[in-house]
């Protein structure tokens, strides 16, 4: 066989192999492109100026062109390049779309339940080692009846032990009784643990856990109305605790974000954590500091603020600052403008006036500090808003794509919201379509603070700092919220 014949056969063989490769790539591209288009229309992604239809048409056009070239066996190298580039592009689009939808779904799923960790504890040096060694527990049934009953029922179901309840006024009183009688045991709701810490900073070192049970409760669904995509209120709750984002905890940050998309106005209404208000739901409409509403679940905080301002809150977003601020390191830190010099208790960081650079730990000190600020909790709220805004801007930048996976995972672990995915997509599409920036204004409820003069419903025996709300300030804030909603 001549050299020319061998070269001809080899060339034909390579051409056939290339044709088979192109056919395989075409089938793979068809699958990926189809899934991408289905996801795009299912979740209303890029439904802006028919952009989703245009993208779907382009993907379909590429498939038809490649199919014709494969069938006619023409331009095989060009077909190969076309399919490789198109497959990589559609795969990247599918990956980003799916990752985004997955993290939004996870935010919704965690928002549907609240978790309470109920425990039975004894003094650290107690001879009691298990629930089998006790017949009763100290329990503040007036404050936490449902969760306590759930714990006792679980003990009976799983351990075959029936416990009686020794009623006490509060978890604080149960703890005090426990210290004077080491033969006893008490129920402890982890949501109340931080309240005990206010009076007894070392309380945890004096206790030992002998039983644990997690109680899950459903959270109310979002209040969507026909106009909710144009004018709506979002409750932003900031917690600073370890563990699951669904864990019930005090809410240190309480902001109502009123959005009017028609006028492109946003009003941020901050209610200080120490505001002395009627606490809804588990608070039995008794007066207490606002942060304590969080121990009864996010619904209680929402209903408390709805009653206070006379509005409906359509959605909520809950941020765990401890994990949320870790995202700062992933985006290379943030810069904020600091208006007053102070040193933080956390980390002992010094923050001068002007532009300050923050990594995650410095940011935690920046958003936690209130004692060394001129207006205390009021100024802390402003600092928290600055850090959140700076981080959002960094997350929205192109540079963040390099840490896309870590950022997506961080967001899902630190934020939960009951705003449905399709609503979020609709709002995002509408903003992309209309463009333009929003005018953002803020206001904060004012009042007079004092220590020990007002009684806490959750901690009646504790001398706590609380702020008596100024009625004139409250009425002014209510009027501004209504004005923003009405488009004035």
N, C-alpha and C positions, 0 to 999 in steps of 0.2 A: 504494500500500500504506500502510495506516495506521501510525502510530507504535506502537500497541499490538501490531499484527501483527509489526512488526520486532523489538520487544522480546521477544515470545514466541518468535520464531525464534532470536534470539540466545541466549536463556535455554536453549532446547532444545539449541542447538549447544554451548554451554558444558557442559551436562549430559552430552552425548555424549562430549565431549573428556575430561571428568572420569572418565567410566566407562572410557574407553580407558586413561587414565593409571592408574587403579586396577587394571585388569587386568594392565598391564605391571608394576606394583609387586608385585602378588600373585605373578606368575611369578618375579620376582627374589627375593622373600622366600622362596618355596618352595625355590629353589636354595640360598640362603645357609643357611636353617634346616636343610635336609637335610644339607648338608656339616657344619654345626656338630654335629648329633646324631651323625652317623657318626664324626666325630673324637672326640667325647666318649666314645662307647662303645668305639671302637677303642683309645684310650689310657687308658681307665679314669679319665677325668677326673670329679671330684666324685661318685664312687661312694660317697656317704656318706648313710646313712639314706634310701636311694632318691632322693636329691636329683637325680641324673642322669635318673631316670625321670620325676620331677616336672617338671623343666625341659623334657624332650622332650614330655611331655603338654601343657604350656602352649604350647609352640611349635606343636604340632599343633592345639591348640584354637583358637589365633589364626588359623591357616590356614583351618580349617573355617568359623569365623565370618566371616572376610573373604570366603571363597569364596561363602558363602550370600548375603552382602550384595552382592557383585559380580554374581552371577547374577540376583538379584531386583531389582537396580538401586535398592536402598534405601539411605538414609543415606549418600550418596556422600561428603559432606564428612567425616563420622565415619570412614568406611572409609579415606579418604585419610590422616587423622591416625593411625589405628590402624596402617596399613601402614608409614607413614614412621617412626613411633616404634619399631615392632617390627623393621623392617629395620635401622635404626641400631643398636638394641640387639643383635640377633643378629650383625650385622657386627662390632661391637666385641668380642663374645664369641668369634667365630671368629678375629678377628685376634689377640687375646690368647692363645687356646688354641694357634693355629698357631705364633705366635712362641715361646711357651714350649716346645712340643714340638720346634721347629726347633733351639733353643739346646741343649736336652737331647740331641738327636740329634747335634749337632756335638760336644758334650762327649764323647759315646760314640765318635764316629768318630776324634777326635784321640787318644783313649785307647787305640785299638786298635793303634797303631804308635808306635815310638820312632824318632827321626831322629838319625843321627850325621853330622856334616859332616866328611868326610875330605879333607884337603888334602895337597899336596906343596909344601913351602916350601924356600926357599934364603936365604942371607944377603942382606941388603938391597943390598949393593954387589957381589953376584955377577954374573958375566958370563953365567950361565945364564938363559935367557929362556923356555924351554918344556921339556916332557918330552922333546922330540926331542933336546935337548942332553945328556941324561943316560942312563946305562945301569943305574944302581943307586940305591937309596935306603936311608938309615938307618932301621931299623924295629924296635921292641920287640915282636917276634912272640910272645914268651911271655905278654905282657900283653894283646895286642889282635889276635890272629891272624886271627879271622874278618873284622873290619872292614878290616884291612890287605889281606887276600886279595881282598876285594870291590873295593877301590880299584885294586889292581894289575890285576885282571881287566877293570875298566872302561877303564883306560888302554890295555890290549891291544886291547879290542874297538873303542873309538872312535878311537884314535890309531895303532893298528897297531904299538905299541911294547911290547916285552917288557922288564920291569924285574926285575932281581935284587934280593934283599933282603940288606942288610948288617945282621946281627942285633946289637942292642944291648940293654942291661939294661932301660932305661926311656926314656920320652920326655925326661926330664931329661938322661940321658946322651947321647941323640941330639942334643939342643940344644947341649950342651957341646962335643960333637965337631964340630958344624956351625960353631961360632964359631972353632974352631982350624983349620978347613980349608974355605975358601969355595968350593972346587971341588965340594963335596958337596951333596946334597939330602936331606931327611928327610920322612918321613910325619908328619902331625900330626892327631890326633883332637881336635876342638874341645871334647869333654867333658873332656879332660886339660889344656886350655889354662889353666884357672884354677889347676891344680896347679903348672904352670910359673911362674905369676905369683907364687905364694907365695915362691919362691926368687929369681926374676928379675922384678921388677915391670915392667921396661921391655922384656921379651922381644919383645913384638909389634912394637916400633919397629925391631927389628933383623932382622926377617924380611920376605920377600916371597913371596906365593903365586903359584905357576905352574900349579896344577891343583886343581880342586875337584870332589868327588863326594859326593852325599848317599846314605847307606845307610839303608834303612828295614827295621825288624824288627818282627814281630808281638809284641804283648804278650799274656800269658796272659789268658784269659777270667776273669770273676768266679767265685768259688767259692760258688755258691748251693746251699743245702741246704733241706730241708723246713722247718727252723726258722729260716731266715735272716732272715725278716721279724720275728721276735720277739727274737732274740738274735744280734747280729752284730758283727764288728770291721771298722773302716774305717781304713786307713792314710792319714794326711794328710801329704803331702809338700809342703814349701815350697821353691821355688827362687827365685833372684833373678838373672835373666839376661834378656838381650834376645833377640828372635827368636821363633820358633814355640814354642807351649806344648809341642809334642811333642819339642822338641830335648832331647837327653840332657844332663844337667847334674848337678853335685853337689847333694845335697839338704841344705839348711841347717836345715830344720825337719822333724822326724820324730816324729809324734804318732800313737798308736794310740787311736782312739775306740771304746771298748767300749759298746755300746748294749743295754740290756735294756728292751724296751718293756713287758713285763709288770709290772715293778717301777718303771718310769719312772726308771731310773737310768742315768747316763752317767758313764763313767770315762775321763779323758784321761790317757794315759800318755806322757810326753815322754822320749825318749832323746836326750841331748845329741849334737850332730853330731860331737864329738871322742871319743866313746866307742870304746874299743879292743876291737873284736869281730871274730869270724870273718865274713868277707864271702863270701856265697854266689855261685853262678854264675860270672861272669867273675872274681871275686876268688879262685876256687879254694880256698875255705874257709881262706884265710890271714888272719892278723890285720892289721887296718888300722883307721883311723878311720871311723866309720859314714858320714860324709858322702861318702866315696869310693865307697860302694856305688852311689850314683847314677850314676856314670860308666859303669857296666855296664848301665844301664837300670833302670826302676822295678821290674821283676821281681826284680832282685838285691836292692834295698832291702827289698821285701816278704819275700822268702825269708830274708834275713838276720835280720829282726825275728821272723819266725815261728820260726826256729831258736833265737833268743835267749830268747824267752818261752814256747816250747812251745805255740803256739796256731795256729789257722788264721785268716788275714786274708781276709775275704770280698770286700771291695771296696777300691778306693783312690780318692782324690781328690788331684789335683796342682794346686797353686796357684803361679802366677808372680807374686810379690809386686810386681815392677816394674809390671806392667800391672794387677794386681788392685787395688792401692791407688789407681790413677787413678779408680776408681769413687767414692772418697771425695769428690772435688770435685763429682761429679755429684749427690751427695745432700746437698751443702752442708756437708761436713766432719763429723767425729765428735768426741765427748768421751769420754775415758777417765780412770780414776782411777790416778794415778801414785803409787807407794809409796816411791820414793826419788829424790832429786834427782840429776840427771846432765846432762851436755852430750854431744850426739851427735857422732861423727866426721863422719858425713854431714850436711852443712848447718850444722854447728856450732850446733845448736839447743839452747837451755837449757830443760830440763823440770823445773819445781819440783814439790814434793810437793802432791798434791791433784788437783782436776779440771783437765785440760789439753785445749785444743782443738787438733785436728789437721786440717790439709789434707793432700793427698796427699804432698807432699814432706816435711813434718814427720813424717808417719806412717812414711815410709820410713826416716827417721833414727831414729825411735822403735823400730821393729822390727828394725833392723839392729844397733843398738848392743849391745855386750857387754863391751867392755874397761873401761868406766867404771862397770859395775854390780858390786855387792858379790859376787854369786854368778855372775858371768859369763854363760855360756850358759844356765844354769838360769833366771836372771832374764829373760834375753832371750826365752826360750820363753814365760814368763808374759805378757810385754808383747805378744808376737805373738798370743796367745790373746785378750787384751783388745781389740786392734784388730779382729781377725776378728769377735768377738762384737758389738762396737759397730757395725761395718759391716753385719753381717747384720740387726741390729735396725733400722738406718736403711733398708736395702733392703726390709724387710718393711713399712715404714710407707706410709701412703696418699700422702704427699708425693712419694714416689719415682715415682709414676705419671706425673708431669709430664715425666720424662726416661726414660720406659719404653724407647724405641728404643735410646738410647745405652747404657743400663744393660744391656739384653739383649745388645747387641753386645759390650760390655765383658766380661760374664760369659763369653761363648763364647770370647773370645780369651785369658782369663786362668785358666780352670779346665778341667780334663779329669777325667772319672771313668768307670770301667768298670761302675758300677751301672746296670743296664738301666733304660730309661725307665719300663717298666711297674712295676718294683720301686719306683722313686722315687714314682710315682703311688700305688701301694698304701700305701706308708709315709705319704705326705701325707694320703691319705684316712683311714687309720686314726687318725692324730693328730687330724684334724678331728673324727672321730667320737667318739673317747674324751675329747679335751680334756685339760686339766690340764698343769701344767708338770713338767719333769724336774729331778731332783736331780743336779747336776753336781759331781763331785769330780775332783781332779787329783793326779797324782804324777809325780815325776821321778827317773830313775835317778841314783845318786850314785857317786862314785869319787874317785880321786886323780889330779890332773893333773900333767904334767911335760913338759919340752921336750927332745927329743933322746935320751931314754932308751928309747923304744920304736920299733921299725922299721916303716915303712910299706911295704906290699906294692906299692902303686902308685908310690910315690916313695921307693925304698930309700935313695937318697943324700941325702935332705933331712932336716933337723933340724926336726921338726914337733911342735906341741903336741898331746898326746893324753891321754885320761883312762882310767886303768886302772879297770875296773869293780869296785865293791865287791860281793862275792858275797852278803853279807847283804842289801844293798839290792835286788839282783836277785831274790833269793828272795821278799822281801817284796812286790815289785811283781807278780811272777808269781802270788802267792797272792791279791792284791787283784783282779787281772784275772779269775781263776777264780771268785772269790767273787761278783763282779758278774755274770758270765755265768750262774752257778747261782742267782742271785736272792737271795743272802744280803745 
